[in-house]
Amino acid sequence: TKMSSGRKLRLHDYVKYNRVVYRVVHVEERMQRVGKQLKKRLFRMDLINVRTNRRAGRMSKTETSGDRVVIRLDSIKRTTPMSEKEILNNLGILRDQGVFFGKSLTESKLREYDTKRRTLQENVNSSPYLSITLANLKKYVNFCKDQFPQHWEICKKRGENKYVSLEDLNEVFIKEQTRELGSGIALNMINPEEQKQAEIFV
């Protein structure tokens, strides 16, 4: 199923440029005269690297300056937003959106926390700690529903019932978003050092 509209970039879209994922944080258009007509033309677009949380600059030609990436505006104008399918299991975007813990953390800290999550997930004795709060469950469900409307429709059509079950979420969202992570949604939404023991088993 094609999940990309092919439309032009706009505010808050995600785009992949030279294998790096960026979020559009500023779009500025100006009216310019083309012949006898006034047309709206893209004048400036600012992007944030979702992995480093650093702003990418924009100049008339592609070049780099230290850790600051400068991107050609005409190259970005020809780029379309990432599709739902591309965004669905992109770890950097999940962290940038705040649904997964770890936005703006260093690579070494992220690796440290990932190791702790895998250890908790694999250790049978820690199973009472593999819990999710009601607030985080609600946050996750709303995130999936709002960010991925096309996938949410797939969820709704999986069974004969008119509601989305946790089994539906698992098949359409959770398996994709935790692929090769070695830990589940509950642990990835929090700092693993602050995980609490479950009080209720459902």
C-alpha positions in Angstrom: 0.0 0.0 0.0 1.4 3.4 -0.9 1.4 5.5 2.2 3.1 8.7 0.9 1.1 11.5 -0.7 4.1 12.8 -2.6 3.1 16.3 -1.5 5.6 19.1 -0.8 7.2 19.5 2.6 5.5 21.5 5.3 6.0 22.3 9.0 6.6 19.3 11.3 7.1 16.9 8.4 10.0 14.4 8.5 12.3 14.1 5.6 15.3 11.9 4.8 18.2 13.7 3.1 21.5 12.0 2.4 20.4 9.2 4.7 19.9 11.6 7.7 16.4 12.2 9.1 15.3 15.8 9.7 12.2 17.5 11.0 10.9 20.7 9.3 10.8 23.4 12.0 10.4 26.5 9.9 8.9 27.2 6.5 8.9 30.7 4.9 7.3 31.6 1.6 7.3 34.9 -0.2 5.4 36.3 -3.2 7.6 36.8 -6.3 6.7 38.2 -9.6 6.9 35.7 -12.5 6.2 37.6 -15.7 2.9 39.4 -15.0 1.8 37.2 -12.2 2.7 37.1 -8.5 3.4 33.5 -7.3 4.2 32.2 -3.8 7.8 30.7 -3.8 9.6 28.9 -1.0 12.2 31.3 0.4 13.5 29.4 3.4 13.2 26.1 5.2 14.9 25.1 8.5 15.5 21.5 9.6 16.4 19.8 12.8 18.5 16.6 12.8 16.3 14.2 14.9 19.3 12.2 16.1 21.5 15.1 17.3 18.8 17.7 17.8 20.9 20.2 15.9 19.6 22.6 13.4 20.7 22.3 9.7 21.4 25.5 7.9 20.4 26.4 4.4 22.6 28.1 1.8 22.7 28.4 -2.0 25.1 25.4 -2.3 25.7 22.2 -0.4 28.6 22.4 2.0 29.5 21.5 5.6 30.9 23.7 8.4 32.0 21.7 11.4 29.1 19.7 12.7 26.6 22.0 11.0 25.2 20.6 7.8 24.2 23.1 5.1 21.6 21.9 2.6 20.7 23.3 -0.8 17.2 24.8 -0.8 16.4 23.6 -4.3 17.3 20.0 -3.2 14.9 20.2 -0.3 12.1 21.6 -2.5 12.3 18.4 -4.6 12.1 16.1 -1.5 8.8 14.6 -0.3 7.9 13.8 3.3 8.7 10.4 4.7 5.7 8.1 4.5 3.9 6.6 7.5 5.6 3.2 6.8 9.1 4.9 6.9 8.4 6.8 10.1 6.7 3.9 11.9 9.9 2.1 13.0 12.4 4.9 12.9 13.9 5.0 16.3 15.2 8.6 16.0 11.7 9.9 15.1 10.0 7.9 18.0 12.4 9.6 20.4 12.0 13.0 18.7 8.3 12.7 19.2 8.7 12.0 22.9 6.9 8.6 22.8 10.3 6.8 23.3 12.7 8.0 26.0 16.1 9.4 24.9 15.6 12.6 23.0 18.9 14.6 22.9 20.9 12.0 24.8 24.4 11.1 23.7 25.0 8.0 21.7 27.0 6.4 24.6 24.1 7.1 27.0 21.6 5.6 24.6 23.7 2.5 24.2 24.0 2.2 28.0 20.2 2.5 28.5 19.5 0.0 25.6 21.8 -2.6 27.4 19.9 -2.1 30.6 16.5 -2.5 28.8 17.6 -5.8 27.2 18.9 -7.1 30.6 15.5 -6.3 32.2 13.6 -7.8 29.3 15.7 -11.1 29.3 15.8 -11.6 33.1 12.8 -13.7 34.3 13.3 -12.3 37.8 12.6 -8.8 36.6 9.3 -9.6 35.0 7.3 -7.7 37.7 9.1 -4.6 36.5 8.1 -5.0 32.8 5.1 -2.8 33.4 3.6 0.3 31.8 1.7 3.0 33.5 -1.8 3.9 32.5 -0.6 7.4 31.5 2.1 5.9 29.2 -0.4 3.4 27.7 -2.8 6.3 26.9 0.1 8.3 25.5 1.2 5.5 23.3 -2.3 4.7 21.9 -3.0 8.4 21.2 0.4 8.7 19.5 -0.3 5.7 17.2 -3.8 7.0 16.4 -2.7 10.6 15.7 0.6 10.0 14.0 -0.3 7.0 11.8 -4.0 7.4 10.7 -3.6 5.0 7.8 -2.1 2.3 10.0 -4.8 3.0 12.6 -7.4 2.2 10.0 -5.7 -1.1 9.3 -5.9 -1.8 13.1 -9.6 -1.1 13.1 -10.3 -3.4 10.2 -8.4 -6.4 11.6 -11.3 -8.0 13.4 -15.1 -7.9 13.4 -15.2 -5.8 16.5 -15.4 -2.0 16.2 -12.6 -1.4 18.8 -8.8 -1.6 18.6 -7.4 -4.3 21.0 -3.9 -4.6 22.4 -3.5 -7.6 20.1 -4.2 -5.3 17.1 -1.7 -2.7 18.4 0.9 -5.4 18.8 0.5 -6.7 15.3 0.4 -3.4 13.5 2.5 -1.1 15.7 4.5 -2.7 18.5 6.2 -5.4 16.6 7.4 -2.9 14.0 8.5 -0.2 16.5 10.5 -2.7 18.7 12.0 -4.8 15.9 15.6 -5.7 16.9 15.5 -3.5 20.0 15.5 -6.4 22.4 12.9 -4.7 24.7 9.3 -3.8 24.6 7.3 -0.6 24.4 7.0 -0.2 28.2 10.8 -0.1 28.7 11.5 2.1 25.7 9.1 4.8 26.9 11.0 5.4 30.1 14.4 5.8 31.6 15.1 2.1 32.5 16.7 3.1 35.8 13.3 4.5 36.9 11.2 1.4 36.1 8.7 0.6 38.8 7.2 -2.8 39.9 3.8 -3.6 38.6 0.9 -3.2 41.0 -1.9 -4.8 38.9 -1.8 -7.6 36.4 -4.4 -7.4 33.6 
